[in-house]
């Protein structure tokens, strides 16, 4: 018999989830979406985020320590 291989997709985040993760207001996330400063995905009319992409963006925008 064949075993069905099921890939578990990560739960997509909402604007509220991302705002809580980044400790900013939801309006800031909406502004960043409008300015295309944060990666997002449209699911129909809904806006969703992949948690790993948000974490990658935070790491990529890290500012180094002053010397």
C-alpha positions as CSV (number, residue, x, y, z in Angstrom):
1,X,0.0,0.0,0.0
2,X,1.1,3.6,-0.7
3,X,1.6,5.8,2.3
4,X,0.3,9.3,1.8
5,X,3.0,11.9,2.4
6,X,1.5,14.9,3.9
7,X,3.6,18.1,4.2
8,X,2.6,20.3,7.1
9,X,2.4,23.9,6.1
10,X,3.2,26.5,8.7
11,X,0.3,28.5,10.1
12,X,0.1,31.8,8.3
13,X,0.2,35.0,10.5
14,X,-2.3,37.8,10.4
15,X,-1.5,41.5,10.7
16,X,-2.3,41.2,14.4
17,X,0.1,38.3,14.8
18,X,3.0,40.2,13.1
19,X,2.4,43.3,15.1
20,X,2.5,41.4,18.3
21,X,5.7,39.6,17.2
22,X,7.4,42.8,16.3
23,X,5.9,44.7,19.2
24,X,4.5,47.5,17.0
25,X,1.0,48.8,16.2
26,X,-1.1,47.1,13.6
27,X,-1.2,50.5,11.8
28,X,2.6,50.3,11.4
29,X,2.3,46.9,9.7
30,X,-0.5,48.2,7.4
31,X,1.8,51.1,6.5
32,X,4.7,48.8,5.7
33,X,2.5,46.7,3.5
34,X,1.4,49.8,1.6
35,X,5.0,50.9,1.2
36,X,6.0,47.3,0.3
37,X,8.6,47.3,3.1
38,X,7.5,43.9,4.5
39,X,6.8,40.6,2.7
40,X,3.2,39.5,2.6
41,X,0.9,37.2,0.7
42,X,-2.6,37.8,-0.6
43,X,-5.0,34.9,0.1
44,X,-8.1,36.1,-1.8
45,X,-8.7,39.4,-0.2
46,X,-6.8,38.5,3.0
47,X,-3.3,39.5,3.8
48,X,-1.1,36.8,5.4
49,X,2.5,36.4,6.4
50,X,4.8,33.4,6.6
51,X,6.5,33.5,10.0
52,X,9.9,32.4,8.7
53,X,9.9,35.3,6.2
54,X,9.2,37.8,8.9
55,X,12.1,36.4,11.0
56,X,14.4,36.5,8.0
57,X,13.5,40.1,7.3
58,X,14.2,41.1,11.0
59,X,17.6,39.4,10.8
60,X,18.4,41.0,7.4
61,X,17.7,44.5,8.7
62,X,19.8,44.2,11.8
63,X,22.0,47.2,12.4
64,X,25.5,46.4,13.6
65,X,26.9,47.4,17.0
66,X,28.8,50.7,17.2
67,X,32.5,50.5,17.6
